[in-house]
Amino acid sequence: MPHLTKSKFTSGLTCSRQLWFKVHDPIPFDDPPPGSPMDVGNIVGHGAHTLFPGGVEVTERPWEHTEAVTTTATLMADADVPAIFEAAFDFDDIRIRVDVLERLGGGQWGIREVKSSGSLKDYHLWDAAVQLHVAEGAGVNVGSVELVHVDTSYVHAGGEPDWSQLLMAEDITTDCRNMLADVADEIERQHATLSETAPPDVHPTRSRCQSGFGCDYWDRCTAEMPDDWVQLLPSIRGNSIEELADQGIHAMSDLPPGYRLNGTQQRVVDATLSAEPYVSPDIGNALHNFGPPAYYLDFETMRPMIPVYPDTSPAEEIVFQWSLHHLSADGEVSHREFLGPINEDPRRALAEALIGAIADDGAPILAYNASFEARVLRELADRFDNLAEPLRAIERRLLDLLVPVKSHTYFPGYKGSFSLKTVGPTLAPTYSYDDLEGVAVGTDASAAYWHMVYTGEDDPEIREALLAYCGLDTDILMAVHQKLIELS
């Protein structure tokens, strides 16, 4: 019987097909990129070790599980070891590594599951409960189970994090014990899945497969879907996709007569099936106030669970970068940009530089999904009283280019998405995000910048990649605007 691990077990809770692939046809493992959620989780895990002085780590690698189990047993037998990090057990064809196994006295032990999250989530309980199931099955007398997670009320003083203040413990013993019967049933179900010779037939939907941590097997599961897959309909619900799939309907062309669609979805169907783009005859009026002249603005922010600046807290949003293109009335293009230093909170310098870069000429400032830029500007205005008025003046000039794109156009190349990542290269084919090195999406930018600040290593290549990515966003935004003018 193929074995489970706690990570495979939690994957199986979400999707049995994902579980089958992870065991029978896995994607090769790569080390997590610096600053990524998994990398931050590893840092938090090691930070938690400081809460258990004298603890000893089981250093065997995952593929050395038998040796790790032996080392764990040796450490448990040594009364001078107060805690064991990465303690290894197996039972019921499940292998686990416990983040922290704390000696409680009287022959009892405490399971301490460490997460970089700011609060308890349902999947944390499943994660801890399966560890309780395996540890007790392996003969461990478990007295308590706790989730050690980030305390979002922590205020950073600067320098290295104070892990004793940044992390807090929450007792989840009763919750985990109440779940043991469900855990046993779920283990049986997952073992049955793994005994199959082919992956289970699960209908892929974005709402399930791409939410949370996402799924590495999305491309594999959707490779045979038709070009007019119903999933491309904006805002279609996952249960609607599954209901259609149960009827053998995967393509828009096979939708039954009278199938209820909203106006945007109907435009998508018409444009996709005809291979002809939709452009509203009223698009010119929709663009009336958009210029040129116009500015094109994009911010990059991060929400680090491990704060890096004094007087900031976990998950506090920090804006660290902007790009600003300007298109004059006579077609002249200019570009300015800002990327924060790594040795201080960049927000004041960023705000001052932005105010200096935008002339008080009344020209509209275009953004894509501009509610984000508006929120960032409001937060900066609330933080810096003496900069509040010019920042609010910038906010009042914001216009959202997503509105005319979504309301007045649809091209088959959008593939059901109105993201700038799909709309931009469709309307302006000379632009592409595929050529970017290192930073190609906003989460990459956040991770890369946080890692530089946290480590104190100001990497010129990373800075260049950040500037290229943010600059491309506003360059493409300007190109999209020009294309919409042409279409009007």
Secondary structure, 3 states (H helix, E strand, C coil): CCCEEHHHHHHHHHCHHHHHHHHHCCCCCCCCCCCCHHHHHHHHHHHHHCCCCCCEECCCCHHHHHHHHHHHHHHHCCCCCCEEEEEEEEECCEEEEEEEEEEEECCEEEEEEECCCCCCCHHHHHHHHHHHHHHHHCCCCEEEEEEEEECCCCCCCCCCCCHHHHEEEEECHHHHHHCHHHHHHHHHHHHHHHCCCCCCCCCCCHHHHCCCCCCCCHHHHHCCCCCCEHHHCCCCCHHHHHHHHHCCCCEHHHCCCCCCCCHHHHHHHHHHHHCCCEECCCHHHHCCCCCCCEEEEEEEEECCCCCCCCCCCCCCCEEEEEEEEEECCCCCEEEEEEECCCCCCCHHHHHHHHHHHCCCCCCCEEECCCHHHHHHHHHHHHHCHHHHHHHHHHHHCEEECHHHHHHHEECHHHCCCCCHHHHHHHHCCCCCCCCCCCCCCHHHHHHHHHHHHHHCCCCHHHHHHHHHHHHHHHHHHHHHHHHHHHHC
